[in-house]
Structure formats: C-alpha cells, structure tokens
C-alpha cells in the first residue's frame, strides 16, 4: 500500500502565505522610488499644462482698453 500523505495543518498554510507575502513586500519596496518619482513628475506636468492652458484662455478672453488723452 502507498503511504498516506501528510496532513496539511494551519501552521503549514500560514508559513507558506508569509513566504509569498514576503516576496511581494520586497518587490514593492524595490519599486517604490520609481513609482514615487513618476507620480511627482506626472503631478508637475499636469500643473504645468493647466497653467499654460489657463494663460492661453485668459489672453483670448481679456478685454483691451485703449485710453486716449484729449
């Protein structure tokens, strides 16, 4: 007869889940500086675009007043 397989306990499952979670955590820690740099660059770019579009819009809608001396 074949030997009965070992029963899987709660401790075995917990140990394996901690191993997997540890691998994911180290991957996130390695990628964090790149993600943070990208997010800051995207925010600066968005602010720059909004500023430039606002300036352009303000120029086209502004009134020109000519003052003449008599």
Secondary structure, DSSP 8 states (H G I E B T S, - for coil): ---------HHHHHHHHHHHHHHHHHHHHHHHHHHHHHHHHHHHHHHHHHHHHHHHHHHHH---------
